[in-house]
Amino acid sequence: MTTPDAPQEEPTKEANNGPLIDNLRAPVNVTELSALGSPTDELERDFLWIENVQEFIRVRDYEFIREAFITALQLLRSVGMTEKADSLLTRLAEQDLDLAFPLIGSAEARRQFSAQMLYMLMVCKAMGASDEPPHSVLCRDQLARFHPITIGETDISVSVNEVIPGQVEEQKHSWSDNGKRELRITFSEHSFPAVTTQDIIEAVKARADQMLQSDDGGRNQTVLLNLKFWRFSKGRGKMNMAHSLAFMKELEKYSAHRTPYASRVFATLFKDDRTSMPERNWEEGIRRLSSSLQIPISMIFSTLR
């Protein structure tokens, strides 16, 4: 006489949803962007207040990782993973440093992501953010305070204080800033098994070297322009002339306070004969940003497993 098979446990909702998270990718066009929800506040797309190259670099670094974080939230909600989205926000509010150490990616990509996410987390901590990370115009002072890059100085200072597990039982991990734009990170081996102290130092210094070589020209300037296209396209079902005219109208609304530096950076938007934006500009801008966001979004998701 055969015995019946042992009853199988029903997979949990989280288990069913688990594999889906690996398939989520940044949207690649206006149609996919519109599925993420209504447009963000128009102030989210205003970068005309940036005054110089140093501020541009800080805003670019912060807004890029911030967009990856916000898009990750929207993607999770779009497929019904509200618990994971809520968990992500809770960890941001608690300044959970584990968010900065993904479980996937090459060593180089992980080091760069760690530096970017740590920067955003420090700014959010200083701002007391309890929801989504605030827009850069709201935290300009904090962006300058915590950015690990000092323009005009040859010495790029980064210090890391490693805590031996067991010596800080009451505090899992912490960080602070010494007021000299020096990044100081304290972490426990248990919290961050994927990186070492030297990894962090090399990541921030490499990023600093790259930034210090930047000037007012080059492709780096396209990041915020593409971000403007990306954010404006959310909630708009298709790209057409009305879409383009609305963008130019909004741009004109904020152009009154644009700085001389912003005029140079976004010069392509302010041509005398421009009354609309060619469709190819939208498509290329969104495609480029989507390609750049794929890796950090996937890394953010890996920290939720």
N, C-alpha and C positions, 0 to 999 in steps of 0.2 A: 504494500500500500504506500502510495507516494504522499508526501506531505506537501501542502500548498506552499507556494513561495511566500516568503515574508512580505508583508505589505510594505509598499514603497511610500516613503514620505512625500507629500506634495511639495514641489519646489516653492520656495517663498517668493513673494512679489519681488524682493530685492534680487534674488537669484535669477528670476526670469529677466529682470531688467539689466542684470550685470553685463552680459555680452554686448548689449546695445551701446554701451558707453564707448566701447572700442571702435564702433562704427561711426561715431559722431565726428563730423568735420566742419570746419569753418565754411560758411556759405560762399559760393563762387560768383553769384550774379544777383541782380536786383530782385528777381523772383524769389530766390532762396532767402535773401535778406528780409524781404517783406514778410516771410512766414514767421519771423522771430518776434513780431509784435509791432506796435505803433512806433512812430519816430521818437527818438530821444528829444529832449529839450533842445531847442535851436542853439542855446548858449553852449551846448556841448560841442558845437561845430565851429565855434569862434576862437581862432588863435591869432587874431590880428593885433592883440595887445602885447605880444612878445616883443621885447625891446632890444635884444642883442643875441649874439651867437651862443653865449653861455646859457641864457635862459632857454633858447631854442633846444639845445642839447638836453637840458633837464626835462623840459616838457615832452620832447620826443620820447625819451626813455620811459618816463612815467606813463604817458598816455598809451604807449604801445602795449606794455604789460597790463595796464588797466583795461584796455580794450579786449585783450585775450581773456581776462578774468570775467568781464561783463558778458562777453559772447559765450563763454563756457556756461555761465548761469542761464542765459537765454536758451542755449541748446538743450540743457538738461530739462528745463521747464517745457520746452516744445515737445518733448517725447514723454512727458508725464513723470519725470524723475524729480519731483518737487522736494522729496526728502534729501536727496543728494545736494540739490541746489541750496536748501536751507542749511545743510551741514557746512557747505562751502562758506556761506555768509557768517555762520557762527564762528568758524575757525578764523575768518578774517577779523571779526570783532574781538576775538580773544588773542589776536596776534600769535597764532599758532605757527611757529617757525617751520614745522614739518611741511607746510605748504611750499616752502622754497626748495625742497629736496625731492625731486621726482624719482620715480622708480624705473623710468624708461629713458632712452636716448643715449647718444654718444657722450663720452666724458666731457668733450668740449661744449656740446649743447647743454648739458646739465649744469656745468659751471656758469655758463652765461645766463641761463634761466635763474639760477640761484641768486646771482648778483642782482638781476632785475626785480625778482619777487621780493628779496630782502629790502630793496629800496622802497618799493611800494608799501610794504608792511610797516616800515619805519615811519613813513609819511602818515599812514592811516593811524598808527599808534599816537603820533604827536597831535593829530587832528581830533582824536577821540572818536573816530569813525565807527559807527555801529551798524551801518548798512553798506551799500556799495561804496567803493572808493570815491572820494570827492573829485570833481573836475579840477584840473590843474590851476585854473584861475583862482580857485578858492584856497589853494594851499601853496601859493607862490613862495612864501617865506620858508616853509618846510622843505620844499623842493630844493632850495638853495642850501638849506642847513644840512641835509642828509646826503646830497649827491656826492659820491666818492671821487669826483673829478674837481680839481682846482685849476682853472684856466690861468695861464700866465706864470705858473710856478713849476719848476723842474722836478721838485720832489713830490711824488704822489704817495701819501702816507696812508697805510692800511695796517691796522693792528688787530690781531685776533687773540683772544684770551680763551684757551681751552680749559674746560673744567673737567677734572677727573671724576668719573661716576662714583657716587657715594658721598662726595664732599658737599653736594648741594641738594640734599634730599628734600628740603622744603621748597625748592624752586627748581623746576625741571629745566628751564632755560631762560635766559634773559639777554638783553642788549641795552646799549646806551650810546650816546653821542657825547664826545668831550668838548663840543663847541668849536672845534677847529676843522670841521669837515673831514674828520677822520672816522672811518667806519670801524666800529669795534663790535665784534660779535662774540657772544658767549654761548656755548652749546655743549651738550653732553653727547658722548659717544653713542649712547642708547637712542637718542633722538634722531641722529643723522648718520646712519651707518654707510651711506652712499658716498660721502665726501670726507676729505681730510682738511685740516687747517690750511695746508699749502694749496689745496684746490681753490679755496676761497680767495686767498691772497692772489694767486695767479689769475683767477677769473676777473677780479676787480681791476687789477693792474693792466691786464690785457685790454679790458674795456676802456680804461682810462687812456691808454696809448692810442687806441682807435679814435677816441673822441678828440684828443688833443691835436690830431692830424687833420681834423675836419675844418673846413672853412665855410664861407658863405655860398659855395657852389657845390656841384656834385649831386649824386642821386639821393644822398641823405635827406635833402630838402623835400623830397617827394613823399616822405612818410606821412607827415601831417596833412599834406594835400590829399593823398589817397584816403586818409582817415576822414577828411571832410566828406568826400564822395561816399564812403562806406556808411557813415552815420546818417547822412542825408537820405540815403536810399532805403533805410529801414522803414518798413510800413508802406512803401510805395510799390504797388503791384507791378509796374512796368516803367520802362525808361522811354520817355517821349519828350516832345517839345515843351509841354506844360511842366514836366518835371525839371527840365533845364532852366526854364524861365523862372520857376520858383526858387531854384538855387541861386540864380543871379540876383533876384530881388532880395533874398536874405543876405547875400554877400554885400549888396549895396547898403542895406540897413546898418551893418556894422562897420562899413568902410570908413565912416566918419571918425572913428577913434583909432584907425590903424596907424601903427608906428612906421617910421621910415624903414626900419629893418624888416617889418612884416611886408611892406610893399615890395621890397627886393625879393624876399623869399617866395612870395606868392605872386610874382610878377605876371605869370601866365594867366592869372585870373583877372588882371586889371588892364588888359589891352583896350585901347581907346575905342576900337570898333567891335568889341565883343558884347553881344546882347544875349548870347546863349552858349551853352557848352556842348561841343561835339560829342555824339554818343560814344565814339571810340575812346574818348578820354575817361568817361565813366567806366566803361568796360575794362579798360586797362588798369585804371586805378583800383577798382574792386578786385580784379584778378591778382594784382601784385600784393595787395594787403592780405587777401585770403591765403595766398601761398605762404606769406610770412607768419600768419597766425596759426597755421596748422600745427606746428611743433609745440609752441607754448600751451595751446589749448589741450593737446594730447597729454602733455606733462602735468597740467593741472588735474586732468581727469585721473591720471595715475596715482595722485596723492589721495584719491577718494577710495581706493581699493582696500 
